[in-house]
Amino acid sequence: MSLRAGIVGCGRIAGGFEDDPNREHPYTHIGAYQAVDGVEVVAAADIDLAAREAFRQRWQLSLVYPDHRSMLEAEELDIVSVCTPPSSHAEIVYDAAEAGVKAIFCEKPMAESLEEGRRMVEVCRARGVVLVVNHVRRWDAAYQKAKDLLADGAIGELLSVTGHYTSGLMVCGTHLLDLLLYIVGPVAKVYGTVHELAEGQTYPATRYSENFSVTDPPVSGWLTFVNGIEGVVFGTARSEQIILDLDFQGTRGRLRIGLDGHPFELYMAEGPWRSKETYRRRIVKLPRTRNNRIVVALADLLASLTLGGQPRCSGQDAYATLELSLALHQSAKTGEPLSLPLSAGAGVR
């Protein structure tokens, strides 16, 4: 018997990106559901009539609803995907957990405030609901390989890490911050800054959905990890291309990862210090999992649901990323460094 899934929000990440020829597929929630066995999407909900009707026709659904509550009341669902703007994530997760669903697959960032994020985690834990947040690069082979190589000492003792990203911190930058937490570990202190705009310029709005956008500046900053490693992240809104790069420096080498894991370059020390032949460069060939990493994420959710154990990006993991993102935002606004953890009231409002 198949598990029954419902999708809240009928925009781009729910299914629209599957019609984008410039993206690799599956790329969306419904694309992932259709790629795995044992799950059927039986309903969707969206407050926008045109959006939900277009979604119904595109994906041949018989049932669509004007809001998530009416869908939860009418349908006995096992899994709910939350594909709405972040401002509504917390409410939908609370209601889905109260309705008795077994698992929730939520888009990132998980919430707009730490108070909302903490309650999402607590409600799901209290009701035994598996909460997975779609920081999707955690399920990419490149970043898993990087984590393993660094843990095994492939470049010696890790000294520092530098990252670059484009667009806003709360949407695109969270991917980078989440990877740093996943690979390097928790952060103890941050110092954020925002590039000053010339008179008349504005930061570009980040589109959370077709009908909702917010001003989300690309914050840069300095990170001090709990383990003593130092990191710097650079955000920019001026690039004409997508950037998400990581560069790890160690005592015996360097690991550089380009956009979405390609290229993946490992430099390992071989000769004596100052030798012209000190480093040997190796391009690491990895399985091409970028195409189906959202499918791997969904499979991880299903495994956690049926076999137990924690998913690779649990609600608690996403909460840590939210906290780091908000800390950088707050530090950039005040001009002062901040220590983590933050107070519960921190948020983007």
N, C-alpha and C positions, 0 to 999 in steps of 0.2 A: 504494500500500500504506500503510495507516494505521500510525502509531506506536502502540506498546503501552504503556499506562500502568498503574501500580499505586498504590494508596493505602494508606498505613500509618496506622492510627488511624481509627476509624469513628464519631467523635463529631460535634459540632455543626459545626465548620468544614469537616469532610470532606463532610458532606451534610445534617446535621440542620437547619441554619438555613434550608434551602429550604422547610421546612414551617412556618416562623415567619411568620404573616401581617403582622407588624409590620416586616419587613425587605424591602428591595427585592432583586429577583432578576435574574440569578443572584448568589448570595452565597458560594457554597462551591466547593471544588475540583471535585467531581463536576459541579456545575452549570456551571462554566467549561469543563470538558472536553466536556460535551455541547453547548456553544454554539460550539465551534470545529470546523473541518474538519480531517481528517487525523490525529485522535487518538482512540483507543478505550480506555476503562477496562476492562481484562480481569480484574482481580483486586484484592482488598483484604485487609488483615490487621489483626487486633486481638486482644490477649490476652484480652479479655472476650468470652466465647461469645455472650452475649445481644446485645452491641453488634454483633458482626460478622454474626450471623444476621439481625438487624433491618436492617442495611445491605444485606445480600445480597438480602433480599426487597424492600426499598423500591426498590432500583435495579436489580433483576433481573439480578444478577451470578450467574454459574454457579460462580465460584471464589472462596472466601474461605479465609484461612489463620490459624492461631493465633498467628503471630508473623511479623515481617518477614523473618527469615532463611529460614524455610520457603517463603515466597512467592518470595524471590529465587533460591532453589535450584531451584524448580519452574518458574518462568516466565522467559522471555527478555524483559525489559522495557527499553524505551527511556527512559521517564520514571518517576520515583517522586515522589509527593507525600508529604511528612512532616507529618502532622496530629496528632501526639501531644503530650503535655506536653513542655516544654523540657528536662526532665531526660534525656529519651531521644533528643533530636534528634541529638546528636553521633554516638552509636553507630549510629543508622540511616543517617546520611549516610556515615559511614566504610564501612559494610557495602555500601551501595548502590553507592558508587563502586568498591569492590573487585569487586563483581559485574559491573561493566561497563556500567552504565546510562549513557546519554548526557547526561541532564539531571536535576536534582533541584529540586523546587519545595517549599521548606521554610517552615513557619510561623515567625512571630516570637514572642518573641525567639529568635535563632538557637541560643543555648546558655545555659548557666548560668555559664560562666566564660570568661575570655579564652583560657585554654589550650585549651579545647574549641573555641572559635570559630576560633582561629588554625589549629588542626589541620584543621578542616573545610575552610577555605579552601585550605590547602596540599594536602590529599589530592585535592580536586577539581581543583585546578590541575595537579597532577602527572599526573593521569589524563585530562585534557582534558574533564572533566565541567562542563557549565554549571550553576552554582549560583545560583538565584534565591531570595531571601527575601521573603516576602509582607508587606512594609511597603507596603500596598496604595495608600496615598494618593499615592505617587509617580507612579502611573498615572492620577491624576485631573486633568482639564483645569484645574480651579481652581488647583491648586498649581503646575502647569506654567506657567500664565499669570502667576501671581505671580512666579515665578522670572524669567520673561522681562521683565516690567515693571520689576522692580527692577534687573535687569542693564542695561536700556535707560535707566535714570535717570528713570523716570516720576514719582518723588517726590523727585528730587534725589539727593544722597548719603545712603545709608542710615546712620542714626545708632544706632538701637536697635530691639529687638524684644521683645515681651511675649507670653507664651503661657499659656493656661489649659487644664487637663485634669481629668477626673474619674477616680476609681478608682486602681488601683495603678500605680506607675511602670514596672515591668517588663513589664506587659501593655498598658495603655492609654497610659501616659506615653511609651512608646517610639515611638508614632506621632508625637507632638508633637516629640520630640527628633530623630527621623529626618527630619522635614520641615525642621527648623532646619538640620540638616547639609546637606540637599539644596538648600535655597534660599539660606542665608547662607554656609555653609562650615564648615571644621573648627574645633573648640573647643580653646583652649589651657589654660584654667583654669576650675575650677568651685568653687562653695561651696554645699553643700547643707544643707537643714534639714528637719526633720519636725515637724509640729504636735504638741505634747504633748497626750496624751489625759488626760481626767479619770480619777480612780480608778474602777476597775471597767469602763472602756471598753476595747475592743479594736479594732484595725484590721480592716476586713472582709477576709475571705479572697477571693482572686482565683481563680475556677474556671478552671483550664487545660483541664479536661475534666469529664465527668460524675462521675468517680471520683477526682479529684485536685485539690487546692487548696492554696495557700500563702498565708501572710500577706505582703502586698505593700503597704507603706505608700505613700501619695501624697507623694513627696518634692518639695519646692519648692527653688529655688536660683537662684544668680546665675551667668551664663556670660560668659566673656570669649573672644570668637572670635579666631582667629589674625589676621584682618584688622583687629582693633581695635574692632569693633562689640561693644556690650554687650547682653546679653539677660537676661531674668528669666522663669522659669517658675513657675507656681503650680499645685500639685496639691491636690485636695480629695476626701475620701471622703464628704462630708456632703450633696452635692447630690442632689436627687431626679431630675435629668435629666442626660443625657449632655452634656458640654461638651468641645469642642476648638476653641479660638479662637486666632488669631494677629493681632497688631497691629504693623505695621511703621511706624516714624516716620523720616521723611527731612527733609532741609533744605528741600524745596519741597512737601511733602505727606505723606500718610498712606495706608496700605493696610491695610484690616481685612478679615479672612476669618473668617466664622462656621463653625459646625459643618459639616464636610464640604464646605466651599466655598460655602455659602449662608447669609447674604448675602455678596457680594463687593463691597466698597465702596472706591472710590478717591477720595481728597480731594486736589485739586491747587491749589496756591497761584496766585492770579491778581492780587490787589491788593497794595498796599504793606504793609509790616509794620505791625501793629496796626490795619489797616483792618477794618471790620466785614464787608467782603466779601472777606476774604483768601482763603477757601477755597471752591471749587466742588465739591460732592459729586456723584459719578457712580456709579450702580449698574451694574456691568459684567455684562452677560448672557453666560453661558457655556454651551457645550454640556452637556447633562445626561449626563455620563459616569459619574456615581456608580453608576448601576444596573449597569454592566458593567465596572467598573474591574478586577475580578479576571479578567475575560475578556481585557481589554487586557494585563494582567500575563502571562497565559498566552501570549497572542499574541507578546509581547515575548520570552518564553522560547523559543518556537518559532523566531522570527526569529534569535535569537542562535545557536540550535542549527543552523539550516540555512544562514544567511547569514554567520555570524560576528559579531564585535563584542560589546560588553559590554551586558548587560541594565541596565535603569534602576535596579534594586536588586540588585547582585551580592553575593556573599558578603563581599567586602571592604567594601562599603558597610554591610552589616548588622553587620559586625564593629565598625566605627566607632560605630554606634549602640549596640551592646552595651557598648562601652568607656565611652561617655559616660554611659549609664544606671548602670553599676557605679560610675563615679566619683562621681556624685551620691549614690548609696546610701552609699558608703564615707565621703564627706565629711560627710554627715548623721550618720553613726554616730560619727565621731571629733570632729566639731565644728571641723575644720580644712579650709582650702582645699586643693585638689589640682591639680597640673599634669598635663596629658596629654602623652605616652602613659603609661598605667599599666603596672605590672609584669605579667608573664604570669600570675601566680597569682591575680589578682583574680577574685572570683566571689561568688555569692549564698549559697553554702553556709556 
